[in-house]
């Protein structure tokens, strides 16, 4: 038997980066990536779904104009403790783009129907930005489907018109002109450390935003930034107080969509909620602060204890 010398020399040139691309994150993770037909109000939405791991059910939702790769840096870590599901919401990513307004009730119904299609009775739900709004709505209106909640930088709880306008204008500009410059500006909006925005992440969005029909699809999503449409779904104690699932508010020190004053609003409305603030991060702590994001989810979802 030949003995192999495993001694390694330091690689020449630049060091191997901590994040070596999406496939660098998923390369050693056993997972499935497939399309699931999800019934939605008389039709079917072909929905892109990635699943990995074993353990309690955990479903993660991305934000406005997003896609399941928003969680690429977290999936391997979460899959050690959970059966993780991430997916492209209706009208997003590479899921179907039916021409209809994607209001919160529609996005919530799509999630519940996806749970049915996947045979998941109850799950922990963690949603970022728009995804946080959706999972909170599900917890209020479908309480028997939810265990614990994480609302990750859910954004603009106070329904500020200037935040709605900034979200609408920057997103629409990137989809109408999916050039490197406009899409990069849109992705950089999500980050406190803008140097972490990779060419891969920008070009992935450019491909999605260039899909036939995506201008109409994002228009259908951005109806939620119209105050007249939004008023029927806006964050309000009338429905937020119905969320009985234990809830963790996951805020950051540099979220461009809402400060800690808005977290305080939710703490006053939710019957059972705690707040955890991740420092030195923007709207995507799941990408900028992976270790803390994973630790917070493990502690809260597995033990129900306040993360340290």
C-alpha positions as CSV (number, residue, x, y, z in Angstrom):
1,X,0.0,0.0,0.0
2,X,1.5,3.3,-1.0
3,X,1.5,6.1,1.5
4,X,0.6,9.5,0.2
5,X,2.3,12.5,1.5
6,X,-0.6,14.9,2.5
7,X,1.7,17.8,3.2
8,X,0.4,20.9,1.5
9,X,2.2,24.0,0.4
10,X,0.5,27.4,0.7
11,X,-1.2,28.1,-2.7
12,X,0.4,30.8,-4.7
13,X,-1.5,34.0,-5.7
14,X,-4.5,35.3,-3.9
15,X,-5.9,33.2,-1.0
16,X,-9.0,31.1,-1.5
17,X,-11.9,33.4,-0.5
18,X,-14.3,32.5,2.3
19,X,-17.1,32.7,-0.2
20,X,-16.0,30.9,-3.4
21,X,-19.4,31.2,-5.2
22,X,-22.8,29.6,-4.7
23,X,-21.5,26.1,-5.8
24,X,-18.7,26.5,-3.4
25,X,-21.3,26.8,-0.7
26,X,-23.5,23.9,-2.0
27,X,-20.7,21.6,-3.3
28,X,-20.6,19.2,-0.3
29,X,-24.3,19.6,0.6
30,X,-26.6,16.7,-0.4
31,X,-29.7,18.4,-1.7
32,X,-32.5,18.3,-4.3
33,X,-33.4,21.1,-6.6
34,X,-36.6,20.6,-8.5
35,X,-39.9,22.1,-9.7
36,X,-43.1,21.5,-7.8
37,X,-46.6,22.2,-9.2
38,X,-48.4,24.2,-6.6
39,X,-52.1,24.8,-6.9
40,X,-53.1,28.5,-6.5
41,X,-56.6,29.8,-6.9
42,X,-57.7,27.6,-9.9
43,X,-54.3,27.5,-11.5
44,X,-50.9,25.8,-10.9
45,X,-47.6,27.6,-10.2
46,X,-44.5,25.7,-11.3
47,X,-42.3,26.5,-8.3
48,X,-38.5,26.1,-7.9
49,X,-37.7,24.4,-4.6
50,X,-34.4,23.3,-3.0
51,X,-34.4,21.0,0.0
52,X,-31.6,19.6,2.2
53,X,-30.9,18.1,5.6
54,X,-32.9,16.2,8.2
55,X,-34.7,17.3,11.4
56,X,-37.5,19.7,12.2
57,X,-39.0,21.4,9.2
58,X,-37.7,24.9,8.4
59,X,-38.8,27.0,5.4
60,X,-37.0,30.2,4.5
61,X,-38.4,33.0,2.3
62,X,-36.5,35.6,0.3
63,X,-37.4,39.2,-0.3
64,X,-38.8,41.4,-3.1
65,X,-37.2,40.6,-6.5
66,X,-35.3,37.8,-4.8
67,X,-34.7,34.1,-5.2
68,X,-33.7,31.0,-3.2
69,X,-30.0,31.7,-3.6
70,X,-30.3,34.5,-1.1
71,X,-29.7,31.6,1.5
72,X,-26.9,29.9,-0.4
73,X,-24.4,30.7,2.4
74,X,-26.6,29.2,5.1
75,X,-28.0,26.0,3.7
76,X,-25.2,23.7,4.6
77,X,-25.1,25.0,8.2
78,X,-28.8,24.8,8.7
79,X,-29.1,21.4,7.1
80,X,-27.1,19.9,10.0
81,X,-30.1,20.6,12.3
82,X,-33.2,21.0,10.1
83,X,-34.9,19.7,7.0
84,X,-34.6,23.0,5.1
85,X,-36.8,24.2,2.3
86,X,-36.1,27.3,0.2
87,X,-38.0,28.3,-2.8
88,X,-38.7,31.0,-5.3
89,X,-42.0,32.7,-4.4
90,X,-44.6,33.0,-7.1
91,X,-43.5,35.8,-9.6
92,X,-39.9,35.5,-8.4
93,X,-36.7,33.8,-9.4
94,X,-37.4,30.9,-11.9
95,X,-40.9,30.1,-10.6
96,X,-43.9,30.8,-12.8
97,X,-44.9,34.4,-13.4
98,X,-48.7,34.4,-13.6
99,X,-50.1,37.9,-14.5
100,X,-51.9,38.9,-11.3
101,X,-51.1,41.2,-8.3
102,X,-48.8,39.3,-5.8
103,X,-50.4,40.7,-2.7
104,X,-49.5,39.3,0.7
105,X,-52.5,37.1,0.8
106,X,-51.6,35.6,-2.6
107,X,-47.9,35.0,-1.5
108,X,-49.1,33.5,1.8
109,X,-51.6,31.2,0.0
110,X,-48.8,30.1,-2.3
111,X,-46.6,29.2,0.7
112,X,-49.4,27.2,2.4
113,X,-50.2,25.4,-0.8
114,X,-46.5,24.6,-1.3
115,X,-46.4,23.1,2.2
116,X,-49.4,20.9,1.2
117,X,-47.6,19.8,-2.0
118,X,-44.5,18.9,0.0
119,X,-46.4,17.0,2.7
120,X,-45.3,19.4,5.4
121,X,-48.0,19.9,8.1
122,X,-46.2,22.4,10.3
123,X,-42.8,24.2,10.0
124,X,-40.6,26.8,11.5
125,X,-40.7,29.8,9.2
126,X,-38.0,32.4,8.6
127,X,-38.6,35.2,6.2
128,X,-36.4,38.1,5.1
129,X,-37.9,41.5,4.1
130,X,-41.0,40.7,2.0
131,X,-40.6,37.0,3.1
132,X,-40.9,38.2,6.7
133,X,-44.1,39.9,5.9
134,X,-45.4,36.8,4.2
135,X,-44.5,34.4,7.1
136,X,-46.1,36.8,9.7
137,X,-49.3,36.8,7.6
138,X,-49.3,33.0,7.4
139,X,-48.8,32.8,11.2
140,X,-51.7,35.1,11.8
141,X,-54.1,33.5,9.3
142,X,-52.9,29.8,9.2
143,X,-51.7,29.4,12.8
144,X,-51.8,25.6,12.7
145,X,-49.1,25.5,10.1
146,X,-46.5,27.3,12.0
147,X,-44.2,26.4,14.9
148,X,-41.7,29.2,15.6
149,X,-41.1,32.3,13.5
150,X,-38.1,34.4,12.6
151,X,-38.8,37.8,11.0
152,X,-35.5,38.8,9.4
153,X,-35.3,42.5,8.7
154,X,-39.0,42.5,7.6
155,X,-38.7,46.2,6.6
156,X,-40.8,49.3,6.7
157,X,-43.1,48.3,9.5
158,X,-44.2,51.9,9.8
159,X,-45.3,52.0,6.1
160,X,-43.2,55.1,5.3
161,X,-43.9,56.5,1.8
162,X,-40.3,57.4,1.1
163,X,-39.1,53.8,1.8
164,X,-41.9,52.4,-0.5
165,X,-40.8,54.9,-3.3
166,X,-37.1,53.9,-2.9
167,X,-37.9,50.2,-3.0
168,X,-40.2,50.6,-6.0
169,X,-37.9,52.9,-8.0
170,X,-34.6,51.0,-7.5
171,X,-36.2,47.6,-8.2
172,X,-38.1,48.8,-11.3
173,X,-35.0,50.4,-12.7
174,X,-33.0,47.2,-12.3
175,X,-35.6,45.1,-14.0
176,X,-36.3,47.5,-16.9
177,X,-32.6,47.9,-17.5
178,X,-30.8,44.7,-16.2
179,X,-27.4,46.1,-16.9
180,X,-24.5,45.4,-14.6
181,X,-24.6,49.0,-13.2
182,X,-28.4,49.1,-12.4
183,X,-28.6,45.6,-11.0
184,X,-25.4,46.0,-8.9
185,X,-26.9,49.2,-7.3
186,X,-30.1,47.2,-6.5
187,X,-28.1,44.4,-4.9
188,X,-25.7,46.7,-3.1
189,X,-28.8,48.3,-1.4
190,X,-29.1,45.0,0.5
191,X,-25.6,45.1,2.0
192,X,-23.8,47.2,4.6
193,X,-20.5,45.8,3.3
194,X,-21.0,46.5,-0.4
195,X,-17.6,44.9,-1.2
196,X,-19.3,41.5,-0.5
197,X,-21.5,41.9,-3.6
198,X,-20.1,39.4,-6.1
199,X,-20.2,39.5,-9.9
200,X,-21.9,36.1,-9.6
201,X,-24.7,37.4,-7.5
202,X,-25.2,40.4,-9.8
203,X,-25.2,38.3,-12.9
204,X,-27.6,35.8,-11.4
205,X,-30.1,38.6,-10.9
206,X,-29.5,40.0,-14.3
207,X,-30.5,36.6,-15.8
208,X,-33.6,36.4,-13.6
209,X,-34.6,40.1,-14.4
210,X,-34.2,39.4,-18.1
211,X,-36.7,36.6,-18.1
212,X,-39.6,37.1,-20.6
213,X,-42.5,38.6,-18.6
214,X,-40.4,39.7,-15.6
215,X,-41.1,43.4,-16.0
216,X,-44.8,42.6,-15.6
217,X,-44.1,40.2,-12.7
218,X,-42.1,42.8,-10.8
219,X,-44.8,45.3,-11.4
220,X,-47.3,42.8,-9.9
221,X,-45.0,42.5,-6.9
222,X,-44.5,46.2,-6.4
223,X,-48.2,46.8,-6.0
224,X,-47.3,46.3,-2.3
225,X,-45.4,49.6,-2.5
226,X,-48.6,51.4,-3.5
227,X,-50.2,52.9,-0.4
228,X,-53.7,52.2,-1.6
229,X,-53.0,48.5,-2.2
230,X,-50.8,48.2,0.8
231,X,-53.4,49.4,3.3
232,X,-55.2,46.1,3.2
233,X,-52.1,44.2,4.2
234,X,-50.0,46.8,6.0
235,X,-48.4,45.9,9.3
236,X,-51.1,46.6,11.9
237,X,-51.8,45.4,15.4
238,X,-55.3,44.3,14.2
239,X,-53.7,41.2,12.5
240,X,-50.2,41.1,13.9
241,X,-51.6,40.5,17.4
242,X,-53.1,37.3,16.1
243,X,-49.6,35.8,15.6
244,X,-49.5,33.3,18.5
245,X,-46.3,31.5,17.3
246,X,-43.2,32.4,19.4
247,X,-41.4,35.0,17.2
248,X,-37.9,36.2,17.0
249,X,-37.3,39.7,15.5
250,X,-33.9,39.5,13.7
251,X,-32.8,43.1,13.1
252,X,-29.5,44.6,12.1
253,X,-27.6,47.8,12.9
254,X,-27.6,49.1,9.3
255,X,-30.9,48.0,7.8
256,X,-31.9,50.5,5.1
257,X,-35.6,49.8,5.4
258,X,-36.3,50.3,9.0
259,X,-34.6,51.0,12.4
260,X,-35.0,49.7,15.8
261,X,-38.0,52.0,16.4
262,X,-39.9,49.8,14.0
263,X,-38.8,46.7,15.8
264,X,-40.2,48.2,19.0
265,X,-43.6,48.6,17.2
266,X,-43.6,44.8,16.5
267,X,-42.5,44.0,20.0
268,X,-45.6,45.9,21.3
269,X,-48.0,44.2,18.9
270,X,-46.8,40.6,19.0
271,X,-48.0,38.5,22.0
272,X,-44.8,36.4,22.2
273,X,-41.7,38.0,20.7
274,X,-38.0,38.7,21.4
275,X,-35.5,40.9,19.6
276,X,-32.0,40.1,18.5
277,X,-29.8,42.7,16.7
278,X,-26.9,41.6,14.4
279,X,-24.3,44.3,14.4
280,X,-22.4,45.5,11.3
281,X,-24.9,44.1,8.7
282,X,-27.5,45.5,6.4
283,X,-30.7,44.0,4.9
284,X,-29.1,40.6,4.3
285,X,-27.6,39.3,7.5
286,X,-27.9,35.8,6.2
287,X,-25.1,36.6,3.7
288,X,-23.0,39.2,5.6
289,X,-23.0,37.5,9.1
290,X,-23.4,33.8,8.4
291,X,-22.1,32.5,11.7
292,X,-24.3,34.6,13.8
293,X,-27.3,34.0,11.6
294,X,-26.9,30.3,12.0
295,X,-26.4,30.4,15.7
296,X,-29.5,32.6,16.2
297,X,-31.6,30.2,14.2
298,X,-30.3,27.1,16.0
299,X,-30.8,28.6,19.4
300,X,-34.2,30.1,18.8
301,X,-35.8,27.3,16.8
302,X,-34.4,24.3,18.6
303,X,-34.6,25.6,22.2
304,X,-36.9,28.6,22.2
305,X,-34.3,30.5,24.2
306,X,-33.1,34.0,23.6
307,X,-29.9,34.0,21.5
308,X,-27.0,35.4,23.3
